[in-house]
Amino acid sequence: MPIYYTPIASESIGVRSLSLFVETPDARILIDAGVSLGPRFGLLPHPLEYHALKKVRNLLRNYAEKADIITISHYHFDHYTAAWPNIEAKWSWSSIDEAKIIYKDKIILAKDYKDSINATQRKRGYIFHKIITNFAKKVIFADLINFTLGETNIIFSQPFPHGEDGTSLGYVLLLNIRHGEDNLLYCSDVQGPISNLTLQYILKINPKVLVISGPPIYLKDYKVDSKAIEIGLKNLSIITQQTPYTLIDHHILRSEEGLKEINKFDRKRVKTFAEHLGLKNNLLEAKRDKLYEENPPDKDFQKWLKLSPHQQRAQLPPI
């Protein structure tokens, strides 16, 4: 039996995420069980984005029920479900109740919050682990470990940069799942990769299937130098030429220009999450300004938009 994998959520599916479900004869693994929306164009998410968020939240619940293991590559809200006392209603719809549904009685393999991490993620990781240990089956820091179930090896990398070397965004863990001759590599938020150190690691692993976050073109010359974006795209091109099958998604598809860059690759061997599922790409965040123009929200939603930020975080939008 080969390694089976099912994309769950990503920008091509209308939300911020890179969540994947992987199944082998020995293990059922839910990777990065998080989802969120984000600010864009000076606008809060459109109702269609909240509908997508709601759908993905339900999918994460369903796949978590099937999973034996849940992994966390790093502590950004689109990659794990935070255990807040009350629901965070504006961006992620995460809460302790949601976290219990996802993580209860599961083996959690997670980034170490005490080492190779920035201050923001250290705080988030500390809070999460303090709460999650009360109901998870087991919580294991995954940096550089090889976790084995039967004939399945779940191999975590050293921490690699969240994009560029020296970035203030911290570090992420790459995840290599092996069973027999099958070999899947999950590369969360390496953004290309931009880092040549990360590139060399990916090439050395030489996966049959690669899941990777492309560079954040939407931040070019704003938060990320254009040269770094170019390096990320060049490195991505090198990888796709070597890899039999690549799923590219996440940061690169927060702009429509990102899809144009993906179209330059061999599209028989390179897909987005949506395309792999046989769906049309649904880049909602990239089109948010157009969504508001072409499909104005109803009066109830517009009333919610006028609430204070504090009220919005506490009250789910009317959709």
C-alpha positions, 0 to 999 in steps of 0.5 A, a space after each residue: 500500500 502506498 502513502 495516500 495523501 489528501 489536501 484539506 485546506 490552503 489558499 487555492 481552497 479559499 483560506 490561509 492554511 497548508 493542511 494535509 491528511 496522510 495515511 499509510 498502512 500504519 498511521 493516519 497523520 493530520 498535518 498542521 491542523 490550523 486555518 485562518 484568514 488575514 487582513 488584505 487591501 485594508 478590508 476584513 475578509 468577505 463573507 465568502 471567505 468566512 463560508 470557506 473558513 467554516 467549511 474547513 473547520 468542519 473538515 479539520 474536525 472530520 479528519 482529526 477524528 480519523 487521525 492517530 497523530 497530529 503534527 505542528 510545524 510552527 505556531 502560526 494560527 494557520 498551522 495549528 488550532 489555538 486553545 483560547 478560553 473563548 472563540 477568536 471570531 475574527 480570523 481563525 474561529 479557534 478556541 479551547 473547545 475547538 482544540 479539544 475536538 482536534 487534539 483530544 486523545 491524539 499523539 501530538 508531534 510539535 515544534 519545540 517552543 523552547 528552542 530555535 523560535 522567535 518570541 511570539 511563537 515561543 509565547 503561543 507554544 508555551 500557552 498551547 502546550 500548557 493547555 493541550 497536555 490536559 487532554 492530548 494522549 501524548 505531546 512530543 517535541 518533534 525537532 530532529 526526531 524519527 517517530 516510527 509506527 510499524 514500517 512508517 517513519 515520520 522524520 522531522 528536520 532541524 528547524 529551518 527559516 520561515 522564508 529567508 535566513 535570519 527572518 524575524 518570523 522564526 523557524 519551521 519543521 519539515 516533515 518526511 513520511 516514508 513507507 517502503 519506497 514511498 517518500 512524501 516531504 511536507 515543507 511548511 512556510 519555507 516560501 520557495 524555499 528562499 533559503 539555500 540551506 533549505 533547498 539543499 535539504 529538500 534536494 537531499 531528501 529527493 521526495 517522490 511527492 513534495 508539498 511546499 509553500 511558494 514565495 509570498 509574491 504579494 509581499 514583494 518590495 513591501 515586507 520581502 525584497 524582490 530579490 528574495 522572491 526571485 530566489 524562491 521562484 528559482 529554487 522552486 523551479 529547481 526542485 520541481 524539475 527533480 521531483 516527480 509530483 509537487 503540490 505548491 500552494 499557500 503564500 504564493 497563492 495570496 496573489 493572482 500573480 502567484 498562479 501565473 508563476 506556477 503555470 510556468 512549471 510542468 503542469 502535469 507534475 505540479 498542482 495546487 491543492 485545489 487542482 489535486 482535488 479536481 477543483 477550480 482554484 478559489 483564490 478568495 483572499 487575492 480577490 477580496 477587493 473584487 469580491 466586495 465590489 462585485 458581491 457587496 455584503 448584506 446589511 447584517 454583515 456590514 453592521 458587524 464590520 462596524 463593530 470595534 476590533 474587540 467586539 469582532 474578535 468575540 462575535 462571529 460574523 453573520 454569514 
